[in-house]
Amino acid sequence: MTITTGPPPPTRGTPVTLALRFLTGGVTGAALAALVVGVVIESVPLFVGGLALPAVHGLLVFLLGMPGRARQVVVAPRTALARIESLQAIGSESSDVPVRFDLTVAPDEGPAYRVEVTQDINLVDLSDYRPRGVVVVQYPPDRPWRARLVKRPTPEWERRAASAYLDPAPDTARVAAPLEDRAFGFVVLLGLLCGAAAVVLLFRADLLGRADPASSPSTAGPSAAATSSTTVVSSATATVALGPGRSFLDEGELDRAVASLTRDGAARQALTVVVRERLLTVVFSPTGTQTLGFAPGSLPYDRFPALVEEAAPARGAGAPRNWQVTADRLTGSLTIRVVVTGAEGSASLEANGHGTVVRRTPAR
């Protein structure tokens, strides 16, 4: 059978479809950003909105798409004969193997065209498909690139396929998804970025306030020596940094620093307290959780200088050294660990909540 060829059927996307894809990407990006920003700024309405927005959008898209889906159901697919120009199994470990077919489709009315489709074929039926063989296909009238092989055609089409001979269509008659369809991925990505940026910009003031707790009204101010120390308090941690020439081993420094963290009167429990030469860090217990915490002011801070001196590898040598004191209740009881590193090596000790030494590890 000799077939005529011509330009492929017109294939174009619609601006409405592109706009809908952009909107879908924007809603997805806005929802993800709302979830993240809601957690960061601790806004429950924003977090709930991030969960509800995709659901509402999906429902609206479903309702708006009902007329189009109904029209597609009414329009019957076209049936035609097709010649297999080549086929290639892409590979699969299941009984159905995805096979890429290069077909010449010859409609009864209209020019023949080339198209490439991928379809799952059962291993048992794979031998029925051979190059230059004629098969029956179906495709939507407005989307000929979505041709599908009919595995069980009607007896009439089966007889036509058995007796037909089709000439191959030239490659210039090949049809594919329109360029707009290929650009849909980019449109969705662009919408996603725009939606996320819109949420971040809308709540940038709250985000900046969280990123710079020192400037927020809820942040505790500096201690009495404001010019030489910095105090920063957030919902999870608090830090006090001393200026040059000062040390937390100096008399009263630790007491003043801890007092500056608790001056608002809130009875916040600490998970861990870490003290270094000029830096105090307190990690607070999460609000509303049952964890082993302790009051930051309950530690024997007046014993810390003696504990550091006692743990030093070379007591009284005056050599440069680094030290750290850590207090926590991870084992159930309040434990104070002191580590001092000097030229002679690193030594440590453990003390109880009263500052009494219970274990020593010599320098090594």
BELCORUR-V456566 format. One record per backbone hydrogen bond with DSSP energy under -0.5 kcal/mol. NH is the residue of the N-H (numbers start at 0). CO is the residue of the C=O. Records with the same first field share a line. If there is no record, write none. Layout:
NH: CO  CO
This chain:
5: 111
17: 13
18: 14
19: 15
20: 16
21: 17
22: 18
23: 19
24: 20
25: 21
26: 22
27: 23
28: 24
29: 25
30: 26
31: 27
32: 28
33: 29
34: 30
35: 31
36: 32
37: 33
38: 34
39: 35
40: 36
42: 37
43: 41
46: 42
47: 43
48: 44
49: 45
50: 46
51: 47
52: 48
53: 49
54: 50
55: 51
56: 52
57: 53
58: 54
59: 55
60: 56
61: 57
62: 58
63: 59
64: 60
65: 61  62
68: 64
69: 65
70: 66
71: 67
72: 68
73: 69
74: 70
75: 73
77: 138
79: 136
80: 105
81: 134
82: 103
83: 132
84: 82  101
85: 101
87: 99
89: 97
90: 97
96: 94  120
97: 95
98: 118
99: 87
100: 98  116
101: 85
102: 100  114
103: 82
104: 102  112
105: 80
106: 104
111: 3
112: 104
113: 172
114: 102
116: 100
118: 98
120: 96
122: 94
124: 121
125: 121  122
127: 124
128: 125
129: 127
131: 83
132: 129
134: 81
136: 79
137: 147
138: 77
139: 142
142: 139
145: 142
146: 143
147: 137
149: 135
150: 148
157: 153
158: 154
159: 155
160: 156
161: 157
162: 158
163: 159
166: 0
172: 169
173: 170
174: 113
180: 177
181: 177
182: 178
183: 179  180
186: 182
187: 183
188: 184
189: 185
190: 186
191: 187
192: 188
193: 189
194: 190
195: 191
196: 192
197: 193
198: 194
199: 195
200: 196
201: 197
202: 198
203: 200
206: 202
207: 203
208: 204
209: 205
210: 206
211: 207
212: 209
214: 211
215: 212
218: 215
225: 223
227: 224
228: 225
229: 240
231: 238
233: 236
237: 281
238: 231
239: 279
240: 229
241: 277
242: 227
245: 242
247: 276
249: 246
252: 249
253: 249
255: 251
256: 252
257: 253
258: 254
259: 255
260: 256  257
261: 257
264: 261
267: 265
269: 293
270: 282
271: 282
272: 326
273: 280
274: 324
275: 278
279: 239
280: 273
281: 237
282: 271
283: 235  281
284: 268
288: 285
290: 288
292: 290
293: 269
295: 267
297: 294
298: 295
300: 298
302: 299
303: 300
304: 300
306: 302
307: 303
308: 304
309: 305
310: 306
311: 307
316: 313
321: 340
323: 338
324: 274
325: 336
326: 272
327: 334
328: 270
331: 328
334: 327
335: 350
336: 325  334
337: 348
338: 323
339: 346
340: 321
341: 344
344: 341
346: 339
347: 360
348: 337
349: 358
350: 335
351: 355
352: 333
354: 351
357: 349
358: 349
360: 347
363: 345
